[in-house]
């Protein structure tokens, strides 16, 4: 894929990330429910870890600057970058037929579980503990319940969307018009 196409797709994923994370999410002081994982995972699948991390970090920085929901804290930017890195390392498809559907499904499941455990449960709870002063263990209990509910939702949504978009994306990649 040409660099121009990667930049165009990254810009689209960045816009999707901003809209889904800042405007179409449910936020409480302790929990945020968002579908911002969709552009992150699609970017990771089609462009790889480097581009996914770039999109997520830029998305978090732009979102925190233009549409703040509180004071900026670098920990959340680190978490979103780690999310993208995990997805990119585990589910990047260098070629159109890199994995069978079964292999891809297993990779998506593993990447969602790792991302939720490392970034959402451990790191984001730590950042919330630091920024809010609430006890880590108390925060952890509430956040674990939310993340357990989100695991199957994330897996089903990304497998469904990737399957729907696979053919149009492959057509876009193979087109010679940059």
C-alpha positions as CSV (number, residue, x, y, z in Angstrom):
1,X,0.0,0.0,0.0
2,X,1.3,3.4,-0.9
3,X,2.2,6.0,1.8
4,X,-0.5,8.3,0.5
5,X,-3.2,5.7,1.0
6,X,-1.8,5.0,4.6
7,X,-2.0,8.7,5.4
8,X,-5.5,9.0,4.0
9,X,-6.7,6.0,6.0
10,X,-4.9,7.2,9.1
11,X,-6.7,10.5,8.8
12,X,-10.1,8.7,8.5
13,X,-9.3,6.5,11.5
14,X,-8.2,9.6,13.5
15,X,-11.4,11.4,12.8
16,X,-13.4,8.3,13.7
17,X,-11.4,7.9,16.9
18,X,-12.1,11.5,17.9
19,X,-15.8,11.3,17.2
20,X,-16.3,7.9,19.0
21,X,-14.1,8.8,22.0
22,X,-15.1,12.4,22.6
23,X,-18.7,12.7,21.4
24,X,-20.3,9.3,21.2
25,X,-19.2,7.8,24.5
26,X,-20.7,7.5,27.9
27,X,-18.6,9.0,30.7
28,X,-18.9,8.9,34.4
29,X,-16.2,9.9,36.9
30,X,-15.1,6.2,37.2
31,X,-16.1,4.6,33.9
32,X,-16.0,5.5,30.2
33,X,-17.9,3.4,27.7
34,X,-16.8,4.1,24.2
35,X,-16.5,2.4,20.7
36,X,-13.2,4.1,20.0
37,X,-11.6,0.7,19.8
38,X,-13.2,0.3,16.3
39,X,-10.9,2.7,14.4
40,X,-8.0,1.6,16.6
41,X,-8.4,-2.1,15.7
42,X,-9.2,-1.4,12.0
43,X,-6.0,0.7,11.8
44,X,-4.0,-2.0,13.5
45,X,-5.4,-4.7,11.2
46,X,-4.8,-2.8,7.9
47,X,-1.9,-0.4,8.6
48,X,0.0,-2.1,11.5
49,X,1.2,-1.2,14.9
50,X,3.2,2.0,13.9
51,X,0.3,3.7,12.3
52,X,-2.2,2.5,15.0
53,X,-0.1,3.9,17.8
54,X,0.3,7.2,15.9
55,X,-3.4,7.5,15.3
56,X,-4.3,6.7,18.9
57,X,-1.7,9.0,20.5
58,X,-2.6,11.9,18.1
59,X,-6.3,11.2,18.7
60,X,-5.8,11.4,22.5
61,X,-3.7,14.6,22.3
62,X,-6.0,16.4,19.8
63,X,-9.1,15.3,21.8
64,X,-7.6,16.4,25.1
65,X,-6.6,19.8,23.6
66,X,-9.7,20.6,21.5
67,X,-12.4,18.8,23.6
68,X,-11.1,18.5,27.1
69,X,-13.2,16.6,29.7
70,X,-10.9,17.5,32.5
71,X,-7.2,18.2,33.1
72,X,-4.8,16.4,30.7
73,X,-2.9,13.5,32.1
74,X,-0.2,11.8,30.1
75,X,-1.0,8.3,31.5
76,X,-4.2,8.0,29.5
77,X,-2.2,8.8,26.3
78,X,0.3,6.1,27.2
79,X,-2.6,3.6,27.7
80,X,-4.2,4.4,24.4
81,X,-0.8,4.0,22.7
82,X,-0.3,0.6,24.4
83,X,-3.8,-0.5,23.3
84,X,-2.9,0.3,19.7
85,X,0.5,-1.4,20.0
86,X,-1.1,-4.6,21.4
87,X,-3.7,-4.7,18.6
88,X,-1.1,-3.9,15.9
89,X,1.4,-6.6,17.0
90,X,-1.3,-9.3,17.3
91,X,-3.7,-8.6,14.4
92,X,-1.9,-6.7,11.7
93,X,-2.5,-8.3,8.3
94,X,0.4,-7.5,6.0
95,X,-1.2,-9.3,3.1
96,X,-4.9,-9.7,2.3
97,X,-4.9,-13.4,3.2
98,X,-2.4,-13.4,6.1
99,X,-4.6,-15.5,8.4
100,X,-7.5,-17.9,8.1
101,X,-10.7,-16.7,9.6
102,X,-10.2,-19.0,12.6
103,X,-6.6,-17.7,13.2
104,X,-7.8,-14.1,12.9
105,X,-10.6,-14.7,15.4
106,X,-8.2,-16.2,17.9
107,X,-5.8,-13.3,17.4
108,X,-8.7,-10.8,17.9
109,X,-9.8,-12.5,21.1
110,X,-6.2,-12.6,22.5
111,X,-5.6,-9.0,21.6
112,X,-8.8,-7.8,23.2
113,X,-8.1,-9.7,26.4
114,X,-4.5,-8.4,26.6
115,X,-5.6,-4.9,25.9
116,X,-8.3,-4.9,28.4
117,X,-6.1,-6.5,31.1
118,X,-3.0,-4.3,30.6
119,X,-4.4,-1.0,29.5
120,X,-8.0,-0.7,30.7
121,X,-7.9,-2.6,34.0
122,X,-4.4,-2.1,35.3
123,X,-3.0,1.1,33.8
124,X,-6.2,3.1,33.5
125,X,-7.2,2.1,37.0
126,X,-3.8,3.3,38.2
127,X,-4.1,6.6,36.3
128,X,-7.6,7.0,37.8
129,X,-6.2,6.3,41.3
130,X,-3.5,8.9,40.8
131,X,-5.8,11.6,39.3
132,X,-8.8,11.1,41.6
133,X,-7.2,9.9,44.8
134,X,-9.6,7.1,45.2
135,X,-8.4,3.7,46.4
136,X,-7.0,1.5,43.7
137,X,-8.8,-1.7,44.9
138,X,-12.2,0.1,45.1
139,X,-11.8,1.4,41.6
140,X,-10.6,-2.0,40.4
141,X,-13.8,-3.7,41.4
142,X,-16.1,-1.4,39.4
143,X,-13.8,-1.4,36.4
144,X,-13.4,-5.2,36.2
145,X,-17.1,-5.6,35.9
146,X,-17.4,-3.1,33.0
147,X,-14.4,-4.6,31.2
148,X,-15.7,-8.2,31.5
149,X,-18.9,-7.0,29.8
150,X,-16.9,-5.2,27.1
151,X,-14.8,-8.2,26.1
152,X,-17.4,-10.1,24.1
153,X,-18.8,-6.8,22.7
154,X,-15.4,-5.7,21.4
155,X,-14.7,-9.1,19.9
156,X,-18.1,-9.4,18.1
157,X,-18.1,-5.8,16.9
158,X,-14.6,-5.9,15.4
159,X,-15.1,-9.3,13.7
160,X,-18.4,-8.2,12.2
161,X,-17.0,-4.8,11.0
162,X,-13.8,-6.3,9.6
163,X,-15.7,-8.9,7.7
164,X,-18.0,-6.3,6.2
165,X,-15.2,-4.0,5.2
166,X,-12.7,-6.6,4.1
167,X,-13.7,-6.7,0.5
168,X,-14.0,-2.9,-0.1
169,X,-10.7,-2.4,1.7
170,X,-8.9,-5.0,-0.4
171,X,-10.3,-3.4,-3.5
172,X,-9.1,0.0,-2.4
173,X,-5.6,-1.4,-1.7
174,X,-5.3,-3.1,-5.1
175,X,-6.5,0.0,-7.0
176,X,-3.6,1.7,-8.8
177,X,-4.9,5.2,-8.4
178,X,-2.9,6.8,-5.6
